[in-house]
């Protein structure tokens, strides 16, 4: 397609083609960018489906192991068998994850990851079996204080406490010793103070014995003996002055006191309560800490208690019962210690298994990270290459679009500027130029119309100028004739008596005047015809000016419509810019979420390594998306700037066309004024023609009068007066015609043709 054919396009077609070309380039760049994004996303999908999935499975295995360890700790802390079920469930998940990991490793040819996965499966099975033994040992020990060995030795301890409580009568023995002391002091001094203390101590002993857990037989013996002892004390107080009765009552008191003392010693195990409390305290310490040293201390406390029982001097029956309870307690405690030892061994084995599994998990994560980095690097390189291609194509599109826009704008503005300059010269009255614009669009039509208008107007001005010259010459001749008529009339008046002699001469003069009047009438008719032709030309100019005005208005409307379309394109670009801003906001939020996920993964320690890798990749993808969105935003900003410049250029074109329209309106107004002036000239020339007709009539009458001068001399004077008056009128009409010719000449001189 040649350049001339492009020039012949309509302005709307040119602008539409320009924006269509730019839009096509934009679609091309967007298509390449879309292909790049799809390829990158596909690569990352494959990365997520394989290497990242391996890392995620390694993280899931690590989390599952943490859940198993938590179930293990919860069971050891709370001794609840439900945690065995939970650990079994979590260990099954770990095995399932490891099997899936093994399948992925086999599919991708990762032998090292496959070996680690198989090691994890074997170790998890061992871990689960060992934990089952730990639970069994815990059941033997007792899941609470009422079951297992705890229940057995707890029951034995309670029974032993109950049996030893009957032998913990140290308070009775101490109270008896106080009673014997006040007894001696009263017998020695007879003091009422010691008497009162003796009576109060007897009452206190009775009350203490009533609530004492002492063995029932010994307790009954003491109750009977203390009553007899109290009766003897009462009698002693009453007969204190009688030495004979006093001694006998004292002996009776001593006898009853010895009975009470023997009853107490038959069941008393000295300090048995502190020893028993010490034993239970050491037992609780061991149950809380399971320290072997505290186990040894429990056994030593049991030996001290056995030694105390054997050396207490109580009956063999009581000794046997107490020692049987202690033996039962000791056996249960030894069973508890043995079960705890087995459980400790199993726990150590479980920890060893965990310590073997954790490096395998870590190695899987490291290997998966290496594969992820390798594939991600390759994907990044491909994405970078495609991004560079997109950038180069985008720059090429911008360059081509800019060049096309400049060419298009110059193709529209240059002929319009020439048309504006041409219109300005016409407005200044210079009709010697023409527009050399040969194209078939609106500007070409406008240029052709302006050339036709200038040619027609120049031709009209030439004809008007020629007619003005003719009118000026005729008016001068009419002025000369009128002067001659005035001179002849004066001579006729002054020399009315010599009319007869001059009649012939006057007749000749009248003939000359008639001939001049005929010539003047002919000239006036010629001027009238020229003026009529000028009216027709001016009407054509007005019609062409109206057509040029319509074309200019239509061009302004098309420019405004094109400006609106460009504005709509700018608004569409702004809406696309809003979309890119939304994509950028989403990318920023994704980046922030990835950062939060990285922080949470860092807090989780080893458990969050896999998730940290995924979060890092998401963050990089969000950054790439933000960069690509920024590139689109910058390209859209360039399009918006180009759109703004295009709108400004189109607005300038519309303003230029509007100014040209104003110039055409000014020309139309000027032509209208000249049309009115020409009409006025026509009217004046018509009046002049009528005056010339009157002059012709008067001249004919004068000629007839000159022929009849001999007949009636009296009429000569009147005729001479009329001739003088007519000459004055002719002179006035000639002066007016000369003034009109001068005005028309000045108007025509404004134009250069």
Residue pairs with C-beta under 8 A, 6 or more apart in sequence:
4 439
6 14
6 411
7 411
7 439
7 440
7 441
7 444
8 439
8 440
8 441
8 444
9 17
9 441
10 441
10 442
11 412
11 441
11 442
11 443
11 555
11 558
11 559
11 562
12 558
12 561
12 562
14 408
14 411
14 412
14 441
15 408
15 562
15 565
15 566
15 650
16 565
17 408
18 404
18 405
18 408
19 565
19 566
19 569
21 400
21 401
21 404
22 397
22 401
22 404
22 405
22 639
22 642
25 397
25 400
25 401
26 397
26 635
26 639
28 393
28 397
29 390
29 393
29 394
29 397
29 635
32 386
32 389
32 390
32 393
33 390
33 628
33 632
35 386
36 383
36 386
36 387
36 389
36 390
37 628
39 382
39 383
39 386
40 379
40 382
40 383
40 386
40 624
43 375
43 378
43 379
43 382
43 383
44 376
44 379
44 617
44 621
46 375
47 372
47 375
47 376
47 379
47 617
48 614
50 104
50 107
50 108
50 371
50 375
51 108
51 368
51 371
51 372
51 375
52 368
52 372
52 613
52 614
52 617
53 104
54 101
54 104
54 105
54 108
54 110
54 113
54 364
54 367
54 368
54 371
55 364
55 365
55 368
55 369
55 372
55 609
55 610
55 613
55 614
56 610
56 611
56 614
57 97
57 98
57 100
57 101
57 104
57 364
57 610
58 101
58 361
58 364
58 365
58 368
58 609
58 610
59 365
59 607
59 608
59 609
59 610
59 611
60 93
60 97
60 610
61 94
61 97
61 98
61 101
61 120
61 361
61 364
62 358
62 361
62 365
62 606
62 607
62 609
62 610
63 607
64 90
64 91
64 93
64 94
64 97
65 94
65 354
65 357
65 358
65 361
66 607
67 86
67 90
67 93
68 87
68 90
68 91
68 94
68 127
69 354
71 83
71 84
71 86
71 87
71 90
72 83
72 87
72 131
72 134
72 350
74 80
74 83
74 86
75 81
75 83
75 84
75 87
75 134
75 135
75 138
76 134
76 138
76 347
79 138
79 143
79 144
80 143
81 135
81 139
81 143
84 131
84 132
84 135
87 128
87 131
88 128
91 124
91 127
91 128
94 120
94 124
95 121
95 124
95 125
98 117
98 118
98 120
98 121
98 124
99 117
99 121
101 113
101 117
101 364
102 113
102 114
102 117
102 118
102 121
104 110
104 113
105 111
105 113
105 114
105 117
106 114
108 371
110 367
110 371
112 363
112 367
113 364
113 367
113 368
116 360
116 361
116 363
116 364
116 367
117 364
119 356
119 357
119 360
120 357
120 360
120 361
123 353
123 356
123 357
123 360
124 353
124 357
126 349
126 353
127 350
127 353
127 354
127 357
130 346
130 349
130 350
130 353
131 346
131 350
133 342
133 343
133 346
134 343
134 346
134 347
134 350
137 339
137 340
137 342
137 343
137 346
138 339
138 343
139 147
139 148
140 148
140 149
140 335
140 339
141 148
141 149
141 150
141 336
141 339
141 340
141 343
142 148
142 149
142 150
142 151
142 336
144 150
144 151
145 151
145 154
146 154
148 336
148 339
149 332
149 333
149 335
149 336
149 339
150 287
150 336
152 328
152 332
152 335
153 283
153 328
153 329
153 331
153 332
153 333
153 336
156 325
156 328
156 329
156 332
157 279
157 280
157 283
157 329
159 325
159 328
160 276
160 322
160 325
160 326
160 329
161 276
161 280
163 321
163 322
163 325
164 269
164 272
164 273
164 276
164 322
165 213
166 213
166 214
166 215
166 267
167 215
167 267
167 268
167 269
167 272
167 312
167 314
167 318
167 322
168 213
168 269
168 272
168 273
169 212
169 214
169 264
169 267
169 268
170 268
170 270
170 271
170 273
171 208
171 212
172 205
172 208
172 209
172 212
172 214
172 222
172 264
173 261
173 264
173 265
173 268
175 201
175 204
175 205
175 208
176 205
176 257
176 260
176 261
176 264
178 201
179 198
179 201
179 202
179 205
179 257
180 257
182 194
182 197
182 198
182 201
183 198
183 233
183 253
183 257
185 191
185 194
185 197
185 198
186 194
186 195
186 197
186 198
187 236
187 246
187 250
190 240
195 237
198 233
199 233
202 226
202 229
202 230
202 233
205 226
206 223
206 226
206 230
209 219
209 222
209 223
209 226
212 219
214 222
214 264
214 267
215 266
215 267
215 318
218 263
218 264
218 266
218 267
219 263
221 259
221 260
221 263
222 260
222 263
222 264
225 256
225 257
225 259
225 260
225 263
226 256
226 260
228 252
228 256
229 253
229 256
229 257
229 260
232 249
232 252
232 253
232 256
233 253
235 245
235 249
236 246
236 249
236 250
236 253
239 245
239 246
239 249
240 246
265 313
266 314
266 315
267 314
267 318
268 312
268 314
269 308
269 309
269 312
269 314
269 322
270 308
270 312
271 308
272 305
272 308
272 309
272 312
275 301
275 304
275 305
275 308
276 305
278 301
279 298
279 301
279 302
279 305
282 294
282 297
282 298
282 301
283 298
283 333
285 291
285 294
285 297
286 294
286 295
286 298
286 337
290 340
290 344
295 337
298 333
299 330
302 326
302 329
302 330
305 326
306 323
306 326
309 319
309 322
309 323
309 326
310 319
310 323
312 319
358 606
361 606
362 606
365 609
365 610
365 613
368 610
368 613
369 613
372 613
372 617
376 617
376 620
383 624
387 628
390 631
391 631
394 631
394 635
398 635
398 638
401 642
402 642
405 642
405 646
409 646
409 649
412 443
412 653
413 649
413 652
413 653
413 656
415 437
415 439
415 443
415 444
415 447
416 443
416 653
416 656
416 657
416 660
417 656
418 435
418 437
418 447
419 435
419 437
419 443
419 446
419 447
419 450
419 660
420 656
420 659
420 660
420 663
422 433
422 434
422 435
422 447
422 450
422 454
423 450
423 659
423 660
423 663
423 664
423 667
424 663
425 433
426 450
426 453
426 454
426 457
426 663
426 667
427 663
427 666
427 667
429 750
429 751
429 752
430 752
431 454
431 457
431 458
431 461
431 751
431 752
431 753
432 458
432 752
432 753
433 454
434 451
434 454
434 455
435 447
435 450
435 451
437 443
437 444
437 447
437 448
438 444
442 551
442 554
442 555
442 558
443 555
445 551
446 548
446 551
446 552
446 555
446 660
449 544
449 547
449 548
449 551
450 548
452 544
453 541
453 544
453 545
453 548
453 667
456 537
456 540
456 541
456 544
457 537
457 541
457 671
457 751
458 751
458 753
459 537
460 534
460 537
460 538
460 541
461 748
461 751
461 753
462 753
463 530
463 533
463 534
463 537
464 530
464 534
464 678
464 744
464 747
464 748
465 745
465 748
465 753
466 530
467 526
467 527
467 530
467 531
467 534
467 744
468 741
468 744
468 745
468 748
470 523
470 526
470 527
470 530
471 523
471 527
471 685
471 737
471 740
471 741
471 744
472 738
472 741
472 742
472 745
473 523
474 519
474 520
474 523
474 524
474 527
474 737
475 734
475 735
475 737
475 738
475 741
476 738
477 516
477 519
477 520
478 516
478 520
478 730
478 731
478 733
478 734
478 737
479 731
479 734
479 735
479 738
481 513
481 516
481 517
481 520
481 730
481 734
482 727
482 728
482 730
482 731
482 734
483 731
484 509
484 513
485 513
485 723
485 724
485 726
485 727
485 730
485 731
486 724
486 727
486 728
486 731
488 506
488 509
488 723
488 727
489 720
489 721
489 723
489 724
489 727
490 724
491 502
492 499
492 502
492 506
492 716
492 717
492 719
492 720
492 723
492 724
493 717
493 720
493 721
493 724
495 502
496 713
496 716
496 717
496 720
499 506
499 709
499 713
499 716
499 720
500 709
500 710
500 713
503 706
503 707
503 709
503 710
503 716
504 706
506 702
506 706
506 709
507 703
507 706
507 707
510 699
510 702
510 703
510 706
511 703
513 695
513 699
513 702
514 696
514 699
514 700
514 703
517 692
517 695
517 696
517 699
518 696
520 692
521 689
521 692
521 693
521 696
524 685
524 688
524 689
524 692
525 689
527 681
527 685
528 682
528 685
528 686
528 689
531 678
531 681
531 682
531 685
532 682
534 678
535 675
535 678
535 679
535 682
538 671
538 674
538 675
538 678
539 675
541 667
541 668
541 671
542 668
542 671
542 672
542 675
545 664
545 665
545 667
545 668
545 671
546 668
548 664
549 661
549 664
549 665
549 668
552 657
552 658
552 660
552 661
552 664
553 661
555 657
556 654
556 657
556 658
556 661
559 650
559 651
559 653
559 654
559 657
560 654
562 650
563 647
563 650
563 651
563 654
566 643
566 646
566 647
566 650
567 643
567 647
569 643
570 640
570 643
570 644
570 647
573 636
573 639
573 640
573 643
574 640
576 632
576 636
577 633
577 636
577 637
577 640
580 629
580 632
580 633
580 636
581 633
583 625
583 629
584 626
584 629
584 630
584 633
587 622
587 623
587 625
587 626
587 629
588 622
588 626
590 618
590 619
590 621
590 622
590 625
591 619
591 622
591 623
591 626
593 618
594 615
594 616
594 618
594 619
594 622
595 615
595 619
597 611
597 612
597 614
597 615
597 618
598 612
598 615
598 616
598 619
600 608
600 611
601 608
601 609
601 611
601 612
601 615
602 608
602 612
604 611
674 747
677 743
677 744
677 747
681 740
681 744
684 736
684 737
684 740
685 737
685 740
687 733
688 733
688 736
688 737
691 729
691 730
691 733
692 733
694 726
694 729
695 726
695 729
695 730
698 722
698 723
698 726
701 719
701 722
702 719
702 722
702 723
705 715
705 716
705 719
708 715
709 715
709 716
